[in-house]
Amino acid sequence: MKRKWLAVGIILLFVGVANPPGTNAKMPVASEEANTISASIIPMNNGTLSGYVTDTAMNPIEGARVRVYFHNTSRENYSDATGYYHVTDIPICNCTKNATCSKEGYYTAWVYLSIWENTTYNFTLIEKGHWFYVGGSGSGNYTRIQDAIDNASDGDTVFVYDDSSPYYQIVRIKKSINLIGENYVTTIIDGNHSGDVVAISKSSVNLSGFTIRNSGEYPSISAGIQLFTGLGDITIFDNILSNNYQGIDNYANSRIHIYNNIFSENSRGIDFFYGKSCSVHNNLFVHNSYGITALGALGGSNSIFSNEFRGNDIGINFFRYQKAEIYRNNFINNTKHAHFVNDQGFLINAYDKQTWYRNYWDDCNNLIVKVIVGEGRNWIKYKIYDFDWFPAHKPYDIPGVN
């Protein structure tokens, strides 16, 4: 009889292990895309996005539509007489969402955001204005890019044809305008190694469609695109930045969005110092000394995602700690993929440091964690470590990069 009960106990033990209480034997295994426990199984309220819509003079805009896209659907709301909007019922998850703001007579503004409960973001819309043309054969077209900019006003567009390219000119933008090249490969602004090629000193500027090359060389520390301090709502996209000391120098600015660009043969692709709520995505960094260098933060998270770092000396280098999310990037054939230095003591505020997740590293065979080695500097030098949890096991196919 004792042997009979022993046998029954063993059978029950194996049944319990095979299908423990509270689990579903038919539950699907989480896909590799998830990599972490889905947020949907954690009960929480839906997210919201609210803020104000203004023009470049900070006047409120009524009736602007703010729409948030996610999971093949969207939610929207319209701004009231004070410019205030409030979009609700946005699911909270790990994905980054595209939020757009539009109204007839204005250029559409957009931003990528991680949206949680009570997320806020203020949109600035640029009123559509006149168009000015540089190069080409049209009557009244300008010969110099700067002459067209000087005659433009906030909200105007300067369009540059590639017929007269390369333009051996230095460009200074002190107005909230759109500067657009006809073709990013054939419309060339060449600084001839004499200082910053394009310098922007006004917020709400869109710059696209150019090859910008040959800034001043070291020790002048000049950039292909120089962003002066204290700016916001600048979008730089669809450009090639090559043979500059810095491709883009972004110092103490907010809401700077850099995407679909190629950075090649620069000493530094982007110098990203003290940024706030900025995004860098869908860019190719190839054969630079540094792809991105970053220092400090003004607060608010910065996002570096869906870029490819290929054949650089160092892909990303952080000096001190900057609050940033770095995810879904490809790191391929760099001498060193990522590095960081901390000289501010042994105690680190985890809230103010960078977060790495789900990047592809061509030297990592561990699908659980990628160890990133950095350097501490106080009285002595010592190794410090950061981690990318659940790195991708194959490169991402990134639109606009390949």
N, C-alpha and C positions, 0 to 999 in steps of 0.2 A: 504493500500500500504506500509506503514512504517513497519507493522508487517511482510509483505512478504519479504522485503529487509533484515530485521533483521534475519529472518529464514535462508535466503540464506547465510548471513554473518557467522552465527554460523556453518552451514554445511561446508563452505569453511575453516573456522578455524580448524575444526576437521580433514579435509582432509589434510591440511598443516602440522598439528602435526603428523599425522599418516605416512606421506611420505614427509618429508621436501625436498625442492629443493636441488639437487645435491647428493641425496642418492639413492641407489638401494634397493628396497624393497626385492629383492631376494638375497641380499648379505649374505653369510653364517656367522653365529656367530663364532667368533674366538674360537679355541679349547683351552682347558686348557693347552695344551702343550705350546701354545704361551705365555699365561699369560700377555704378553705386546704387544703393537702394532708391527706388523711385520715390520722388517727393509726394506722389499722389497717394501713397499709402499712409502718409502722415497727416492726420487731420489738422487743417489750418484754414483760416479765412482766405478768401480770394484777395488778390492785390488790387491796389488802386494807383492811378497816376493823376496828379493834379498840379496846377501851376497857373502861370499867367502868359498871355500872348500879347506882345507889344511890337511896335515898329522900331526902327533904329534910333528914333528920338525918344523912346520909352513911353510913347503914347499907347494906351490900351487899344486893342483891336477886337471889336465885337463880331461874332459870327464866324470866327475861324474854326474849322473842323480839325479836331485832334483825333487821330485814329491809331490804335495799337494793334499790330498784326501778330498773330501767334497761331500755331497748329492749324494752318489753312483756314483760319477765320479771323475775325477782328471785333473790337469794341470801339465806340467813338462817342464824342461829346463835343458840343459847340461852346465857344467862349461867350460870356455874357458882356454886359456893358462895361464892366471893370476889367475885362480881358481874362477873367478867371474861367478855368475849365476843370472838369472832374470826371475822369473815365473810371468806371467801376467794373467789377465782375471779370477781372483778369486773373487767370489761373497762376498760382505760384508754383514755379518749377525751376529747373536748372538752366533752361534755355534763355538766351538773350533775345529781347523782343524789339521789333522795329516800330518806332513811334513817328508818325508824320503829322505835320501841321500845315494846312493849306487854306487859302482863300483867294477868290478871283481877284486879279490885279496885283497879287504878290507871288514871289517865288516860293515854292514849297520848301519847307525845312524838315529835316528828319534827323533821328538819332537812334542809336542802339542802346538799350537800357536793360539792366536786370531789375525787374519790377517785383516789389514785395508789398507789404502793407504800408500805405501812406507814403509811397514814393512821390517825389516832387521834381518837376523840371519846368523851366521857363523857356518859351520859344520866342525868338526874335525873327520877324518876317521882313524881308526886303521888298519894297514896292517895285514893280516892274517899271522900267523907265525907257530911255532911248538907247539905241544901238549905235556904236561907233565902230568903224572898220579900219583895219591897218593892213597895208599890202594889197595885193589883188589889183584889179583894173577898174574898179568902180569909181565914178565921178565923186570927188570929195574925200576919197579914202586917205588916211594918214600914212606917212612914211615911217614915222617913229612911234613906237608903242607909248612912250611917255607923253607925247603930245596928245594922243587920244585920251589917255587917263586924265591929264590936266584939264581937258575940256568936258569931262564927264561929271555927273553929279551922283549922289547916293542913289542906289537902285538901278543905275545904268549898266549896260553891258559893253565891253570892248572885245570885239572879235578880231583875231589875228589870222590872216591867211598865210599859207606856207610858201606862196610864190616868191617872196623876198627873203626867205629864210636862207642862212641863219641871220638872226638879228644880233649884231654885236652891240648890245645896249645894256645899260643898267636901268632897272625898273623900280620905281618907288610908288607904292600904293597907299594913299592917305585918305581914301574914300571907301565907302561900303559899296563895292561894285563887284561885277562878275568879269573876270578876265579869262577868255576862252581861246584856246588855240585850235586851228582847223584839224590838225592831226598830231598826236603826241609823239610820233616818230619823226615827222618831217618839219614840224614847226618848232624851231630851235631858238632859244635865247642863250647867247654865249657871253659870259662875263669877262672873257679874255683875261682871267686871273687877276682881276682888279676889284676886290671887295665883294660884298654881297651882290648876287645877281638880281634877285627880287627881294625887296624889303617891304613888309606890310606893317603899318602903324595905325590901322583902324580896324575895329571889329566888323563882323558881318561881311566877310569877303569870301568869294568862291573862286578858286583857281584851278583850271583844268586844261588838258590838251597840249602840253608842251614837253619838250626836252630842255631841261635847265642844267647847264654845265659850266665848268671852269670858273668857279669862284676863286677869290684870293686864296693863296696857299699859306701854310704854316710859316711863320708864327702869327699871321694876321687873324687866324681863326674866323674865316668868313664862310658864309653859307650859300647854298643854292637858293634857299628860301629862308629869310630871316624874319621871325615873328617877334616884334617888339613886346615889351612887358605889359601885362595888364589887359590883354585882348581876350575876346570871346567870340564864339559862333563863327569860326573860320573852318572852311572845308577845302581840303586839298586832295584832288583825285585825278586819276588817269594821266599821270605825268611820268617821265623818266628823269631821275636826278643822278647825274654821273660826273665823276672827276671833280667833285667839290671837297673842301675840307669837311664841311657838314652838309649833308643833303638838306635837312631841315633843322633849324635851331629853334626850339620851342621852350621859352623860359618864362615861368610864372604866369601862364595863361590857362584859361578854362574853356571847356567845350570846344576843343580843337579836334576835328575829325579828319583822319588821314587814311585814305583807302585807294586800292587799285593802282598803286604806284610801283615803279621799279627803281630800286636804289642799287647802283652798281659803281664800283671803283671809287668810292668815297672813303675818306679816313673814318668818318662816322656817318652812318645812314641817317639816323635821327638822334640829336641830343635833346633829351626829354627831361628837363629840369623843373621841378616844383609844379607839375601839372595838376589840374583838378578837373575831374569828370571829362577826360579826354579819351578818344578811342583811336586805335591803330589796327587796321584789319585789312585782309585780302591784299597785302603787299608782298613783293618779292625783294628780299635782301640778298644780293649775290656779290661775292668778291669785294666786300668792304673790310676795313680793319676791324670796325665794330658795326654790327647791324643796328642795334639800339643801345645807347647809354642813357641811364636814368639816375637822377639824384633827387631824393627828398620828395615831399608832396605837400600841397596846401590843404589837403582834406578832400573827401569825396573820392570814390574809387575810379581808377583809370583802367581801361581794358585794352589788352593786347591779344588779339585772337585771329585765327585763320590766316596767319602769315606763313611764308616759307623763308627760312634762314638757311642759305646754301653757300658753302665755300667761303665763309667769312673767317677771319682770325678768331673773333668771338661773336657769337650770335647776339646775346643780350648780356649787358653788364650793368648791374645795379651797384651804385655807391651809396652807402647808408641804406635806409629802408624807405621804400615808397609804397603806399597802399595801391596795389594793382592786382588785377586778375590776369593771369597768363594762361590761355587755354586753347586747345585745338590748333596749335601751330606745328609745323614740320621743322625739325632740326636735322639737317643732312650735310655731311661732309664738311662741317666746320672744324677748325683746329680745336676750339673749345666751344661747346654749345652755349653754355650759360655760366656766369660767374657773378658773385656778389661780395661786397666788402662792407663790413660794419666797423666803424671806429668810435661808436657812441656808448661803449660800455658793455657789460656782460648781460644786462637785463634788457630784453627785447619786448616791446609792446606788440603782441601778436596782431592786434587790430590794425596796426599801421605798417604791416609788412606785406610783401607780395604773396600771392596765393597761386600755386601752379597746379593745374590738373588737366589730364587727358591730352597732353601733347605727345607728338611722335618724336622719338629720339632714335637715331639709327644705330646707336651703340648700346641700347638697352634691350635686354632679353627678358627682363623681369616685368611681368604684366601686373604686378601689384604695386610696386613703387620704384621710382627713379630717384636716386640720391643725387642732389646737386651740392657740390662742394664749394664753399666760399671761404673767405678769409676774415678773421677778426684782427683788429689792430688796436691795441691799447699800449701797455708798456712793452708787450711782446706781441709777436704774430702767432696766431693759432688757427686751426681749422674750425669752421662752423658749417652747419649742414641745413639744407632745406629739402623738401620732398615734393615730387609730383606723384600724386596717387592715381593709380590705374592708368598709366600711360598707354597710348594707342599702340597696337602691334604692327600697324602698317601705315604708310603716309596717307594723309587726307588728300582728297581731290578738291583743291581749293579753287573756286571760280575766280577768274581774272589773274591767276598766278601761273598756271601751266600753259 
